[in-house]
Amino acid sequence: MITGTTQQAQTVSTPYVAPVHAEGVMLRSLTKKYGSFVAVENINLDIPAGSYCCLLGPSGCGKTTTLRMIAGHEEATSGDVIIGDRRVNDLPPAKRNTAMVFQNYALFPHKTVWQNVEFGLKMRGVKVSDRAQRVNEMLEVVGLSKFGDRKPTMLSGGQQQRVALARALVTRPQVLLLDEPLSALDESLRVKTRSELRKLQRQFGMTFIQVTHAQDEAFSLADQIVVMDHGHIDQIGTPAEIFSAPASRFVARFVGDNNIFVGKVTHVTPDTNAALIQLEVDGLGTFLCHGQAADVGMTAACSVRADRMVLKPHTPDSHASNQISVRVAAVEFTGYVTRVSLLLEATGEEALYKVRTQDWMSQPLQEGESVVLGWSTEDCIFLPH
Amino acid sequence: MRYATASTSYDYLFHEAVFIDIASHAWKRVQLKNIFIQKIFMFKSWKSVEPYLLVTPQTLVFLLFLVFPIATIFIVSFWEFTGYSMTPGFTLDNYRNIFTSQVSLATYLNTFKFVGLVWFFTLIIGFPVAYFLAFYIDSLRWQIILFLVCTIPFWTSNIIRMISWIPFLGREGLLNKLLIGIGLTQQPIDIFLFSDFAVVLAMVHLYTLFMIVPIFNSLMRIDRNLIAAAEDAGASGFQVFKEVILPLSLPGIAIGSIFVVTLTMGEFVTVRLMSGGQAASVGYLIRNQIGSLQYPLAAANAVILLIVTLAIIFGILRTIDIRKEL
C-alpha cells in the first residue's frame, strides 16, 4: 500500500480502512412541528444502503430538520426513522450508527486536530492504543497527518472541513450525514472537495445523506436527489430525472434555467404513453406538451429548458404552437455557454435562452432585436402543479 | 565602459554598487527625516489629535486618582514611624513589622480564608445559575428579567443590606426561630450572625453576580452545534460538560474569579459589620491603622495586599487565556 506523499497529503489518499457495512434509511410519515409551525410534514423516503442521497431545497424547506431527525439531534413530532431494520426514534445520536458533519463543522476549538478526531473513540471507551492507530489512519485518509497537533482555527476552511469529515468517519458509522458541508468553502475548493466527498463515499461504501441548497452540488454528487419545499418532498429522482423531467413548477424553477409558462389546459388527447396536452397561456397563445393526468380546465404549467429552445429570425406563424415573439434584452457571455435574456413582447415577462457560445457567435443578435423563440413539443414538460 | 580607473570591470561594478548603496542610504535618511517632519505637522492637524483627545479625560483621571495615590502609598510605606509620628525617609521596618507580627500574619491568613471560601461558593453557586440562564432560558427577554433579579442585592445601600441580615440571622432571628420551631435545635445557634459564617454569607450573597455575568457570557458564546457534535460522537451529559462546556467556559470563570478575588481581598465593611468586629481582614486592619494614624504601616500593608492581589490575577491569566472574551 502506498504511503502518503507530500502530493497526496493535499487530497484524499488510498483507502486504509476497510469499507463498512452500509445501512439504508427509511422515513415513514415523518413530521416535525415547532408549535403551530410545521417544519417537516409527513415525509416518506427510502434511501438505499450505500447510496449518496442529497436533500435539495431552499433555506427553510425542512431539509436540515429532516437530517437532524435522522441523526437524532431533533425529535420527530410523529412518524418513524428506520435505519437498517431498526426503528431508531428513541435512540440517542450515538446509538444510531450515524455520524454527522455539521454546517461550519463545529470542531472543538479548544482541542487539537488529533483530539478532535479522537473524540468519538474516546467517548466510546476505545482503548488508547487502538484510538491512536485509528486516528492516525483517518488523518492519513483525509491528508492531514502533519496537522495533528494544530488547533482547528490554525487551519484553512478546506482543512477544517476534512477534520470534520475525519471526526465523523473515525467511528465507522453506517450512515454519514452531512449538513451543507461545502457551503463555507470558496468556489474552486468546493468543486475539488465535491469530488473528494464522492471518492470517500465510494471508498467507505457507507450511505451518505447530504443537505444542500446548491443544485450543481446535488447533481454532481448524488445517486438520488430529494427536492424539498415547505416541509414537503416535491420530487425524488436521479440527477438526470430531476434535470430533464422536473415534476413541479417549484422543482423546475429551483433546478434553474427553465422557462415556465402557467396557463389553462384546453385540450387533452390521450395517447399510448403520455397524453398530448394543450395549454392556453394568457397573451402567449397555445403550447403543446406531453404529460400524465390532466383535466381540461385545470390551471397547470409547462416548462422548457433554456438550452432546448431555438431562436428563429422571422415573424411567428400565428397558427403554430410553441412559438413566442421576443426581444433580446441582454447577452451574457459565461464561457462555453452564452446566456441570453429575452423579453416576451406580449407580456413583458422575461425568458432565458442558453446557447453554445460558438453557435451564438456564428449568428449573433443585437440587443433590442426582435426574434421568435420556439421549441419542440418533446422538450416541453407538463407540470400539473 | 565609461572610464577605466578601476583595474578590472568587476572592480568597477563593485565600486559603482557601493556608491549606489551609499547614495540610497543617504536618500533614505532624507526621506525618513521628511516623514518625521510630516508626522510633527500631522500631529498638529486636528484629525491626528482627535483620537488622543478621546482618551485624555480617562488618562488624567487615571493619573490623578490611581497612579498618583498608589505612588504616594508606595513612598509612604518606606517612611519612618515611631508610634505617634512619621518622618520621610527610607526604612524597611514597616514591612519587617508586618512579616514578624503573629497578629498581622494571622490577619493575612484569615483574609485568604475569606477569599478562598467566597471564591469557592460564588463559583459553585454562580456557575449553575449562569448555566441555567444560558442553556435553559431561550428568550432574551427572560434572560434580562432574571438578570435583574440577580442584581436585587445591589438595589439598596451596603449598610442597610448588612443590617437587614440581623433580624434574619440573629439569636432571636427568623432562621433560629424556624429551626427551633421545626425542632432541629433546642438552643438558638449563635454562629449565624457576627461570625466568619456571616461574613462569608454576606460576601457570597453580594459577589455571586460578578461570577454569574462573565460565565454566562462565555457560555452564550459556545456554539450549540459543538454540544450536538459531542453528543453525536457518543458523549454522555457529563462528558459533554467535562469535555466541551467546562473548558470553553474557563475564560468566563477566570474573569469572574478576578472580580471576586479583587473585591474580597480589600473588603472591610462587610467584615466589620457581619463579624461584629470579631473577624479580621487585611482591609479592616488597614482601615484601623489609618484610624489610629499609623499611615506608614497602613501603606506597607496596602502595598503587600496589592502585590498579592496582582500575583493572584497574574496567576489566573497565566493559566487561562481570556483574550477571546474581551
Interface residues (C-beta under 8 A of the other chain):
Chain A: A71 G72 H73 P92 P93 A94 T98 A99 M100 F102 Q103 N104 A106 L107 F108 P109 H110 F119 G120 M123 R124 R167 A168 T171
Chain B: D223 N225 L226 A228 A229 A230 E231 D232 A233 G234 A235 S236 Q239 E243 V244 P247 L248
